[in-house]
Amino acid sequence: MASISATVDHSTPQSTFVSFLKLLPGIALLFVVGYLGKIIEQSISAYGKSHHKALPNIEYVMWAILIGVLITNTVGLPKIFQAGVATYEFWLKAGIILLGARFILGDILKLGGVSLVLVFIELALALTFMTYLGRGFKLPPKLTTLLAVGSSVCGVSAIIATQGAIEADEEDSSVAIAAILALGALSLVVFPLVGHALHMTDQAYGLWTGLAVDNTAETAAAGALFSDAAGKVAVLVKTCRNAMIGFVVLGYAIYWASQGQAAAISNKGSFLWKKFPKFVLGFLLISALATVGVFAKPQLTALGNLSRWAFLLTFAGVGLRTSFKDLSKQGARPFLVGAIGEVVIAIITLGLVMGADHWMQW
């Protein structure tokens, strides 16, 4: 997944400026699609109030994604927009960093105890189950590794990080990414429906979504579709999962190196720092500054609003990057393994969260 830093050529100031200009059409499209989703949500709400009708409240998140999916799978995404649209992961990370202003460290610590235990359980469960499931379906070993990492840690980002570390084939990486993206798209529909059907609290639903949905963008979207409060919890829990990526990738790199199928790791500390998601530190820094009162109330409100705008671009990007044609090109077995694994993990983590919810009285 590309970000602004990955897309811009830093060789000369002139080439950097030209490359930046090439991003603008796609970024503008992200804004238009996201804002159009917000207009549709507000228009439906206003129509319902003025005509005294109880209309379903479909959040702008879903409208932005649907509009993006419609564009990509009908007229297609012209090349002029592709580089800018690919920056949606940058906006996601910026949104998470700014979201730190809406948390004080006390809130994070209050959530952290039970949630961190569940994060470690989810990681161990997902890695183990997906590994044995992939072997059972006789998938290539490194493809199994990529699916296991993608479903346990942070989706596409984890797959990309692991691919280079274990020297997996590009084809295996593409198949794993396609499976994770397809299942992530389904989660946007299934998770809110299940959450409402079970009358889950914002805290419990956010925790479940943060544990069970793979890609950070889809996690944020699925959480926000339930409620703003659930979205905050989902992103926080998912950020804890993301923070484990370096350790998981390092473990697999060492394993495949011991099998003579990947390069040995000479400096483990340097490797961990390279793979560690830096936006997690940004989130904690902003949260710490908010906790000690560096920001006045209007500034906290402004940072929170900037976070929502960043997520607006992110959700538009999720839709615009979802091509059913590309997803359908992959074989059935990886999708079947991913689907079975995701369902089992979602059911088990749901049970764990419901148990914690009953115990903690959230």
C-alpha positions as CSV (number, residue, x, y, z in Angstrom):
1,M,0.0,0.0,0.0
2,A,1.4,3.3,-1.0
3,S,1.6,6.5,1.1
4,I,2.7,10.0,0.3
5,S,6.3,9.3,1.4
6,A,6.4,6.2,-0.7
7,T,5.0,7.8,-3.8
8,V,6.9,11.0,-4.0
9,D,10.4,11.0,-5.7
10,H,12.8,12.8,-3.4
11,S,15.7,13.0,-5.9
12,T,15.5,16.7,-6.7
13,P,13.2,19.6,-5.5
14,Q,11.8,19.9,-9.0
15,S,11.0,16.2,-9.4
16,T,9.5,16.2,-5.9
17,F,7.2,19.0,-6.8
18,V,6.1,17.4,-10.0
19,S,5.5,14.1,-8.3
20,F,3.5,15.9,-5.6
21,L,1.4,17.6,-8.3
22,K,0.6,14.1,-9.7
23,L,-1.0,13.2,-6.4
24,L,-3.4,16.1,-6.3
25,P,-6.1,14.7,-8.7
26,G,-6.4,11.5,-6.7
27,I,-6.4,13.3,-3.4
28,A,-9.1,15.6,-4.8
29,L,-11.1,12.6,-5.8
30,L,-10.8,11.1,-2.3
31,F,-12.1,14.4,-0.9
32,V,-15.0,14.6,-3.4
33,V,-16.1,10.9,-2.8
34,G,-15.8,11.2,1.0
35,Y,-17.6,14.5,1.1
36,L,-20.3,13.3,-1.2
37,G,-20.9,10.4,1.2
38,K,-21.3,13.0,4.0
39,I,-23.7,15.0,2.0
40,I,-25.9,11.9,1.2
41,E,-26.0,11.0,4.9
42,Q,-27.0,14.5,5.9
43,S,-29.5,14.9,3.1
44,I,-31.3,11.6,4.0
45,S,-31.3,12.6,7.7
46,A,-32.7,16.1,6.9
47,Y,-35.4,14.6,4.6
48,G,-36.5,12.2,7.3
49,K,-36.8,14.9,9.9
50,S,-38.7,17.3,7.6
51,H,-41.1,14.6,6.5
52,H,-41.4,13.0,10.0
53,K,-40.2,9.7,8.6
54,A,-37.9,7.2,10.5
55,L,-35.3,6.5,7.8
56,P,-32.4,4.1,8.4
57,N,-29.3,6.0,9.4
58,I,-26.5,4.9,7.0
59,E,-23.3,6.6,8.0
60,Y,-21.2,8.6,5.6
61,V,-18.5,5.9,6.0
62,M,-20.7,3.4,4.1
63,W,-21.8,5.9,1.4
64,A,-18.1,6.9,0.8
65,I,-17.1,3.3,0.4
66,L,-20.1,2.4,-1.8
67,I,-19.5,5.4,-4.1
68,G,-15.8,4.5,-4.4
69,V,-16.7,0.8,-5.2
70,L,-19.2,1.9,-7.8
71,I,-16.7,4.2,-9.6
72,T,-13.9,1.6,-9.6
73,N,-16.1,-1.3,-10.8
74,T,-18.1,0.6,-13.5
75,V,-16.1,3.4,-15.2
76,G,-12.8,2.4,-13.6
77,L,-10.2,4.5,-12.0
78,P,-8.2,6.5,-14.7
79,K,-4.5,6.5,-14.3
80,I,-4.4,10.2,-13.4
81,F,-6.1,9.4,-10.1
82,Q,-4.3,6.2,-9.1
83,A,-1.3,7.7,-7.4
84,G,-3.3,10.1,-5.3
85,V,-5.9,7.5,-4.3
86,A,-3.1,5.2,-3.2
87,T,-2.3,7.8,-0.4
88,Y,-5.3,6.7,1.5
89,E,-3.1,4.7,3.9
90,F,-1.2,7.9,4.7
91,W,-4.5,9.6,5.6
92,L,-5.4,6.6,7.7
93,K,-2.2,6.9,9.7
94,A,-2.6,10.7,10.0
95,G,-6.1,10.2,11.3
96,I,-5.0,7.7,13.9
97,I,-2.2,10.0,15.1
98,L,-4.7,12.9,15.5
99,L,-7.2,10.6,17.1
100,G,-4.8,10.5,20.1
101,A,-6.1,14.0,21.0
102,R,-9.5,12.3,21.9
103,F,-7.9,9.9,24.3
104,I,-6.2,10.7,27.6
105,L,-3.7,8.1,28.8
106,G,-6.0,7.1,31.7
107,D,-8.6,6.0,29.1
108,I,-6.0,4.0,27.3
109,L,-4.8,2.4,30.5
110,K,-8.3,1.6,31.6
111,L,-9.0,-0.1,28.3
112,G,-5.5,-1.7,28.1
113,G,-5.6,-4.5,30.7
114,V,-8.3,-6.7,29.4
115,S,-7.8,-5.6,25.8
116,L,-4.1,-6.4,25.7
117,V,-4.7,-9.9,27.0
118,L,-7.3,-10.4,24.3
119,V,-4.9,-9.0,21.7
120,F,-2.3,-11.6,22.6
121,I,-4.9,-14.3,22.6
122,E,-6.1,-13.3,19.2
123,L,-2.6,-13.2,17.8
124,A,-1.7,-16.7,19.1
125,L,-5.1,-18.1,18.0
126,A,-5.1,-16.6,14.5
127,L,-1.4,-17.5,13.7
128,T,-1.9,-21.1,14.9
129,F,-5.2,-21.7,13.4
130,M,-4.4,-20.2,10.0
131,T,-1.1,-22.1,9.8
132,Y,-2.8,-25.5,10.3
133,L,-5.7,-24.5,8.1
134,G,-3.4,-23.6,5.2
135,R,-1.5,-26.8,5.6
136,G,-4.8,-28.7,5.6
137,F,-5.8,-27.1,2.3
138,K,-2.2,-27.8,1.0
139,L,-1.5,-24.2,0.2
140,P,2.2,-23.2,-0.5
141,P,3.9,-22.8,2.9
142,K,4.9,-19.1,2.4
143,L,1.4,-18.2,1.2
144,T,0.1,-19.8,4.4
145,T,2.5,-17.6,6.4
146,L,1.3,-14.5,4.6
147,L,-2.4,-15.4,5.2
148,A,-1.6,-16.1,8.9
149,V,0.2,-12.8,9.4
150,G,-2.4,-10.8,7.5
151,S,-5.3,-12.2,9.5
152,S,-3.6,-12.0,12.9
153,V,-1.8,-8.6,12.9
154,C,-2.7,-5.8,10.4
155,G,-3.9,-7.1,7.1
156,V,-2.2,-5.8,3.9
157,S,0.6,-3.9,5.7
158,A,1.6,-7.1,7.6
159,I,1.6,-9.1,4.4
160,I,3.8,-6.6,2.6
161,A,6.2,-6.4,5.5
162,T,6.4,-10.2,5.8
163,Q,6.8,-10.8,2.1
164,G,10.2,-9.1,1.9
165,A,11.4,-10.6,5.2
166,I,10.7,-14.2,4.2
167,E,11.4,-13.6,0.4
168,A,8.0,-14.8,-0.6
169,D,6.9,-14.7,-4.3
170,E,5.0,-11.7,-5.6
171,E,2.2,-14.0,-6.7
172,D,1.7,-15.4,-3.1
173,S,1.6,-11.8,-1.8
174,S,-1.0,-10.7,-4.4
175,V,-3.2,-13.7,-3.6
176,A,-3.0,-13.1,0.2
177,I,-3.7,-9.4,-0.2
178,A,-6.7,-10.1,-2.5
179,A,-8.1,-12.5,0.1
180,I,-7.7,-10.1,3.0
181,L,-9.2,-7.2,1.0
182,A,-12.2,-9.2,0.0
183,L,-12.9,-10.4,3.5
184,G,-12.3,-6.9,4.9
185,A,-15.0,-5.6,2.5
186,L,-17.5,-8.2,3.8
187,S,-16.7,-7.2,7.4
188,L,-18.1,-3.7,6.8
189,V,-21.6,-5.3,6.2
190,V,-21.5,-8.2,8.6
191,F,-19.9,-6.7,11.8
192,P,-22.4,-3.8,12.3
193,L,-25.3,-6.2,11.7
194,V,-24.1,-8.7,14.2
195,G,-23.3,-5.9,16.7
196,H,-26.8,-4.4,16.5
197,A,-28.5,-7.8,16.6
198,L,-26.6,-8.7,19.8
199,H,-27.3,-5.2,21.3
200,M,-23.5,-4.9,22.0
201,T,-22.3,-1.9,23.9
202,D,-20.0,0.6,22.1
203,Q,-17.0,-0.6,24.2
204,A,-17.7,-4.3,23.5
205,Y,-18.3,-3.9,19.8
206,G,-15.3,-1.6,19.3
207,L,-13.1,-4.2,21.1
208,W,-14.5,-7.0,19.0
209,T,-14.0,-5.1,15.7
210,G,-10.4,-4.1,16.7
211,L,-9.6,-7.7,17.4
212,A,-11.3,-9.5,14.5
213,V,-11.1,-7.1,11.4
214,D,-7.7,-7.2,9.7
215,N,-7.0,-4.0,7.8
216,T,-6.8,-0.9,9.9
217,A,-8.9,1.1,7.3
218,E,-11.7,-1.5,7.4
219,T,-11.5,-1.7,11.2
220,A,-11.9,2.1,11.5
221,A,-14.8,2.0,9.0
222,A,-16.6,-1.0,10.7
223,G,-16.3,0.7,14.1
224,A,-17.6,4.0,12.8
225,L,-20.5,2.3,11.2
226,F,-21.7,1.2,14.6
227,S,-21.0,4.5,16.5
228,D,-18.3,7.2,16.9
229,A,-17.5,5.8,20.4
230,A,-17.1,2.2,19.0
231,G,-14.9,3.5,16.2
232,K,-12.5,5.1,18.7
233,V,-12.2,1.9,20.7
234,A,-11.8,-0.2,17.5
235,V,-9.0,2.0,16.3
236,L,-7.3,1.9,19.7
237,V,-7.4,-1.9,19.9
238,K,-6.3,-2.3,16.3
239,T,-3.4,0.0,17.0
240,C,-2.3,-2.4,19.8
241,R,-2.4,-5.2,17.2
242,N,-0.4,-3.1,14.7
243,A,2.3,-2.5,17.3
244,M,3.1,-6.3,17.3
245,I,3.9,-6.4,13.6
246,G,7.7,-6.1,14.1
247,F,7.9,-9.0,16.5
248,V,5.7,-11.3,14.4
249,V,7.6,-10.6,11.2
250,L,10.9,-11.0,13.0
251,G,9.8,-14.4,14.2
252,Y,8.8,-15.6,10.7
253,A,12.0,-14.1,9.2
254,I,14.1,-16.1,11.7
255,Y,12.1,-19.3,11.0
256,W,12.4,-19.1,7.2
257,A,16.1,-18.2,7.5
258,S,16.6,-21.3,9.6
259,Q,15.1,-23.3,6.7
260,G,17.5,-21.7,4.3
261,Q,14.7,-20.0,2.4
262,A,15.3,-16.4,3.6
263,A,18.2,-14.1,4.4
264,A,19.5,-14.2,8.0
265,I,18.8,-11.2,10.3
266,S,22.0,-9.7,11.4
267,N,20.7,-6.9,13.6
268,K,17.4,-7.8,15.3
269,G,16.9,-4.5,17.0
270,S,17.3,-2.6,13.8
271,F,14.9,-5.0,12.1
272,L,12.3,-4.4,14.7
273,W,12.6,-0.6,14.5
274,K,12.3,-0.8,10.7
275,K,9.1,-2.8,10.9
276,F,7.5,-1.0,13.8
277,P,4.6,1.2,12.7
278,K,5.8,4.7,13.6
279,F,2.2,6.1,13.7
280,V,1.6,4.2,16.9
281,L,4.2,6.4,18.6
282,G,2.6,9.5,17.1
283,F,-0.8,8.4,18.5
284,L,0.8,8.0,22.0
285,L,2.6,11.3,21.8
286,I,-0.6,13.3,21.0
287,S,-2.5,11.4,23.7
288,A,0.3,12.2,26.2
289,L,0.2,15.9,25.3
290,A,-3.6,15.9,25.6
291,T,-3.3,14.2,29.0
292,V,-0.9,16.8,30.5
293,G,-3.1,19.7,29.2
294,V,-0.8,21.0,26.4
295,F,-3.9,21.6,24.2
296,A,-6.7,23.9,25.0
297,K,-10.3,22.6,24.5
298,P,-10.7,24.4,21.1
299,Q,-7.4,22.9,20.0
300,L,-8.6,19.4,21.0
301,T,-11.8,19.9,19.1
302,A,-9.8,21.1,16.0
303,L,-7.5,18.0,16.2
304,G,-10.5,15.7,16.5
305,N,-12.1,17.3,13.5
306,L,-8.9,17.0,11.5
307,S,-8.9,13.3,12.4
308,R,-12.4,12.9,11.0
309,W,-11.4,14.6,7.8
310,A,-8.4,12.3,7.4
311,F,-10.7,9.3,7.9
312,L,-13.1,10.7,5.4
313,L,-10.3,10.4,2.7
314,T,-9.4,7.0,4.0
315,F,-12.9,5.5,3.7
316,A,-13.2,6.9,0.1
317,G,-9.9,5.2,-0.7
318,V,-11.1,1.9,0.6
319,G,-13.9,1.9,-1.9
320,L,-11.8,3.2,-4.8
321,R,-9.2,0.5,-4.3
322,T,-11.7,-2.3,-4.2
323,S,-11.8,-3.9,-7.7
324,F,-14.0,-7.0,-7.9
325,K,-12.4,-7.9,-11.2
326,D,-8.9,-8.0,-9.6
327,L,-10.2,-10.0,-6.6
328,S,-11.9,-12.6,-8.9
329,K,-8.6,-13.4,-10.7
330,Q,-7.2,-15.3,-7.7
331,G,-7.8,-19.0,-7.0
332,A,-10.6,-20.2,-4.7
333,R,-8.6,-22.0,-2.1
334,P,-6.8,-19.0,-0.5
335,F,-10.2,-17.2,-0.3
336,L,-11.7,-20.3,1.3
337,V,-8.9,-20.7,3.8
338,G,-9.2,-16.9,4.6
339,A,-12.9,-17.1,4.9
340,I,-13.0,-20.1,7.2
341,G,-10.2,-18.6,9.3
342,E,-11.9,-15.2,9.6
343,V,-15.2,-16.7,10.6
344,V,-13.7,-18.9,13.2
345,I,-11.5,-16.1,14.6
346,A,-14.5,-13.7,14.6
347,I,-16.7,-16.2,16.4
348,I,-14.1,-17.0,19.1
349,T,-13.1,-13.4,19.7
350,L,-16.8,-12.5,19.9
351,G,-17.2,-15.0,22.6
352,L,-14.2,-13.7,24.4
353,V,-15.4,-10.1,24.2
354,M,-19.0,-11.0,25.3
355,G,-17.4,-12.8,28.3
356,A,-15.2,-9.8,29.1
357,D,-18.2,-7.5,28.6
358,H,-20.2,-9.5,31.2
359,W,-17.3,-9.6,33.6
360,M,-16.3,-5.9,33.3
361,Q,-19.9,-4.6,33.0
362,W,-19.1,-2.2,30.2
